[in-house]
Amino acid sequence: MPTPFRVALIVEMSGTYGREILAGIARYQRSHQPWSVFLEERELRAPPPPWLLRRRWDGIICRSMTAKLAKAFRRRRIPSVDLNDLYEGLGLPRIWSDMRAIGRLGAEHLLERGFRDFAFCGFRDEPWSAFRRDGFRDAVGRAGRQCAVYESAWLGREAPAWDRDQEQISRWLRALPRPLGLMACNDLRGQQVLNACRLAGVVVPEEVAVVGVDNEVVLCELCDPPLSSVAPNAERIGYEAAEMLDQLMAGKRVPVQEQLIEPLGVITRQSTDVLRIDDPDVAAAVSFIRERACGGLRVEQVLRHVAVSRSLLERRFRRYLGRSPQAEIRLVRLKRVKQLLAETDLSLAAIAQLAGFVHPEYMSVLFKRLTGQTPCGYRRQATTESAKNLKKNTQGLNFSVGPA
């Protein structure tokens, strides 16, 4: 039996993007000759591990590539695939996300929701952020619209100066026209923008709709409101990188080129789950409903909050949303029921209470009428899909931590 190739993976495990790259490598390995793989837990911008250049490798896939490191790999004639997002022209085959396409997708998502004013919040002197900004701005420009831009230095995830930066974003937002469609360069920046909106007294998504990038699921769900996000196809990047490295290690020639991978799409959450609403009363009512619907909210309470007549509010809701205030309350409650069915083992009675229904029987009847499924049937389907995804993500390589 041939000795497996020794391959070093210099890929961060701290975020969803890096873990999905590793999942793509694992998917490739399941149908090909396995490697002996070495990997350590690391942050994206951590320096290469000290053992990297002291060991013999048949191949390397690296996200932390620099000119110095690429030169060392070339000098040692180590087959290598570059996955970095910062540097171009390093003389190695490179695969990375199509950053401009990511920006265009964010713009199209907001344009589809009827927004006419746009903004981008990114990081200065970061090529990946600049490419996403340019893609966003170009798409907005083709629609005949302008784009405001705010950029500041990337200070890292833990930098205390972020509080000051957040205050500056808040002041910037106050000066922009609303309703506004805003794209953040990544989900971390998106979270910061949402916090700045709260600080500025700006309602999300009715006044400012926010979309991030990377679909860091836990971070997006922890945001208030949950953050919509453009999902890159990082798993495909991993698969393509593994396939390319296999060819290099087999002695095949691979042209030194850049391969761009298109994003998967936008994962819509509450931060952009809205149509552009010019009517301040409707915007305020929708925001109030989304905050209070699962607490037993009634239409009469909404009317007291916005101080307009029921008939007028009904007409305005149907104009902008195509449904009544009562239907909007039901829709918000239904979304909460779906979430609890998919993510918890709570009884139907407990779910009904958390979603604002007095009687679980009525919740079940309404759920079946609006979705075509019973709550139990929906839960079984969600559980099956979750199990399939878990199996998919846990199959693959047997990783060693550090070199043997």
N, C-alpha and C positions, 0 to 999 in steps of 0.2 A: 504493500500500500504506500503511495507516495507521501512524503512528508508535507504537511500543509504549509502554505505560505505564512510567514510571520508578518502581520500587518499591525501598524500603530494607528489608532484613531484619535486624532487630536480634535475632538468635538465636545463642546460644552454640554453638560447634563443638567445645567441649572435652569434652563428654560424649555418651553414647548418646542421651539424651533430646532434646537439641537437634538432633543430626544426624538423628534420625528425624523430627522436625518438618520439617526441611528436605527430607527425602525425600518427605514427604507433600505439601509445596508443589510439589516437582518432579513428582510423580505427577499432580497437578491440571493443571499446565502442559502435560503431554504431550497432553492432549485438549482444550485450550482455547487462546485467543489468547495467545501468549507475551509475557512482560514483559521489560523491560530491568532486570535485578536487580543490586543492589549489596549487598555483604556483606563483612565482615572477620572474621578469626579473633578470637575473644573468649571470655573466661570468663563464666559466668552472671551474676555480680554486678559485672562491670566497668561503669564509667559509660558512658553513651551516647557514641559517637564524636564528636569535635569537629566533624566535617563535617556531622553530621546536620541541624542546624537552620540551616545556612548554605546549603543547597542546596534546589532546588525538587523536590518529590516529588509524584507522583500518588497514592501510597499507601505505607503503612508497616505492617509486622507486627512487633510489639515484645514481647520477653520481659522486658526490663529496665524496664518501665513504672513510673513514679512519678506522684504527683499533679501535680508541677510539669511533667513531660514531657507528661502527658495534657492539661493546661491549654494548653500551647504548641501541641499538635497541634490542639486544638479552636479555638484563636484563629486559627490559620492555615488552618483548615478543610481539613486534610489527612485524607482517609479513612484510618482507622487501626483495627487490630484488636489488642486487648490479650491477651497470653498469660501475664501474670505470675502468680506463685504467692503473692504477699505482700500485695497491697493490693486491697481491695474498693471498689466505688462510685466509680470514677474517671471515670464518664460516657462510657465507650467500650464498644463491643461486646467481650465477653470470652469466650474459650474456654480451658478448662483441664481437667486431670484431675479426676475425681471422687475426691477424697482419702479421703472416708469409705468409698466402695466399695472402695478399695485396702486400707484397714484391715480391712474385713469379709472380703475375700478371703483376707488373711493369716490371720485367725482361723479361717475355715472350713477352710483347708488344714491347720492344726494340730489342729483338732477332729476332722477325718477320721482323723487318725493316733492318736486315742484319748487325747490329753493332757487332763488335768483341772486342771492348774495352769499359769498363764499369766503372761507379763510383756511389757512394752513398753519399749523403750529409744529415746528420742528426743532432740530438741533443744528447749530452753526458748525461749519467745518466737518460735517459728517457726510461722506459721499452718499451713503445709502439713504439718508434723510433728504439730501438735495435731489437725488434722482426721483424719489417719491413725490417731493414737492413739485418738480418740473412736470412729471406726468399728470399730477392733479391740476396744476395751473394751465397746462396745455389743453386738457379736456374741458375745463371751465371756459377757457378762451375761445375754443371752437364753438361753444354754445353762446358766444357773445357776451360773456360775463367777466367781471374782474375778480381778483383774488387777493385778499389781504394776507400778509405773511408776518408771523412772529417767530424769531429764532433766537436762541441763546445757547451758551456752551453746554455740552454734555458734561455733567459733573458726577455721573455715577449714581447708582441706585440709592446710596445711603447718604449722599451729600446734604448737610444741614442747610446749605444755601438755597435748596429747592423751595423752602418756604418763602424766601424773598422773591424768587423767580415766579412763584405762584401768584404773589400779589401783583407783580408786573403784568402777568397774563390777565389777571382780573381787571386791571385798569385798561388794558388793550381791548378786552371784550366789551367793556362798557361803552367804548367809543365807536363800536362797529354797528352797522345797521342790522336790524332784526325783523323777521326771522332769518337765521343764518345757518348755513350748512358748513360744518367745520371738520376737517380731517387732521388728525394727529399723526405724527410720523411713526409712532408705535403705541402699544397699549399702555405702557408706563406713562408716556406723555399724555395719552388720552385720559388716564386717571387724574393726572394733574390738571388737565383742562376742566374736567367735571368738578373737581374741588374748587377751581377758580370760578366756575359758574355759580356755585353755591355761595362763594364769598361775595360775588358781585350781585347776588339776588336775581340771577338769570335762570329762568325755568328751562330744564332739559326734559324732553326734546322739543317742546312747543316753540320756544324762542331760539334756542341753539341746539341743533342736532349734531351729535359728535360720533365720528367713526374712527377707530384706531387701526392698528395693523399688528399681525402675528397670531391673533386668536389665542392668547394666553388665557385659557378657559377660566382658571381659578381667579386670576386677577380681574378679568372682565366681569365675572359674576359677583365679585366683591365690590365692584364700583356701584355708586348710587347716582343715577339708575344704572343697571347693567349695561356694559359697553358693547356696542356693535363693533365688529372688527373684520378687516380683510384677512383671509386665511391664505398664506403662501402655500405652495405645494412642496414643503420641505421633505416629505417622505420620498417624493420622486427625485429630488436632488440627491438624497442618499442612495437611492437605487441606481441612478445614472452614474454616480461617482464610483460605486462598487463595480459596475459593469466596465467602466473605463479603466479602473485600476487593474481588474482582471486581465484586460487586454494588454496593458503595459507590462504586467508581470509575466505574461506569456511571450513577451518579446515582440509584440505587434506594434506597429507605428501608429501613433495617435497624433493628429495635427495639433499643434499648440493653438488653441482657440478658446473663445469664451462661449459657453452654452448657457442661454437664458431660459429659465423655467417660469412659465406663466402661473399666476396665482389661481387658487381653486375657486374663489368667490367671496362674497361678503356674508358673514354670519350675523344675522340681524337680531339685535336685542333691543331693549327699551330705549336706549339713547338715540336711536334713529327711527323708532317705530312710530312714525307720524307722517302726515302730509303737511306741507307748508300751510300754516293758518295765519292769515292776516288779521282775523278778528280777535282782539285781545280777550273778549268775554269767553269765546269758545276755547281759546288756548288755556285760559285760567280754569275753565270748567273741566277740560280734559286732564290737565295736570292734577286737579283736585280729585277727580275720579280715580286716576291711577295710583294716587297715594292712599286713598281711603276706601276703595271699592270692597276690599276684603275684610273691612271692619263693619260690615252691615250697612253700608252707605245707601241712602235713599235719594231719589231725585229731588225731593223737597229740600234736602240739605245742600245739594248742588245749587239750587235756585237761590237759597239764602247767601251762598258764598259769592255768587256773581251778580246778584241783585238785578236780574232781568226776569221778565215773565216766562212762564212755562212754554207758551206757544211760540214766543220769539226765539227762545233757546232751541226748541225743537226744530224750527225752520233753519236756524244757522247750523246746527249739527248736521242736518241732512244735506245742506249745501256743501259743507267742507268734508264731512266724513261719510256721508251716504247712509247714516243710521241715527237712531235716537239716542238721547242721553242714557235711557234705560238699557238699550242694547249695548252701549259702550261699557256700562257697569257689568253687564253679563259677560262681555268679552274679556274684560280684565280678570274677572273671577274664574272664567273658564281656563285662561292661561295659567292661573295659579293652581288649579286642579290638575292640569296636565303635568306641571312641574312636580307637584307632590306625589302624583301617581308614579312618575318615572324615577324619582330620586329617593323616595322613602318607602317604608313598609307600613305606614300609618293606615289605620282602618278608614273606611269611607266616612264614618261618623266624624272622626277627627279631622279628616280632610275637609269635609263640609264646613266644619266650624272655622277652620283656618282660612277658608276661601270666602267666608261671609254668607254661607247658606244656613238657614234655620233648620231645614229638614234635609237629611241625606237622600231621602227618596226623591225629592224634587231635583236635587243636584244630579242624580243619576238619570232621571228622565230628560232633563235639559241637556246633559252631556251627550246622551244618545241622539237626541234630536238634532243637535248642532254638529256633531262629529261623525255620526253613523256608527259609532262603537259604544259599547258599554264601558264604564270605568275599568272594570276588571279585564276586559278584552284589551283595552289600551295599555294597561299595566303589563299584561303578559307580553304584548308586542314590544314594549319598551325594554322589558327585562331581557328578552331574547336578543334584541339588537345590541344591548349593552354587553351581554355575554360574548357575542360574536366579536365585538370590538376588542374586548379584553383578551380573548384568545389570540386575535390577530397581533396585538401589540406585545404579547408576552412570548410568542414563538420566535425562535431565531438563534442568534449567536450565543455561545457560552463565553461571556466576557471575563477576562482576567483583569484585575486592578493593578496597574503597573507591570513592569516587565518581569518575567519569570527569572 
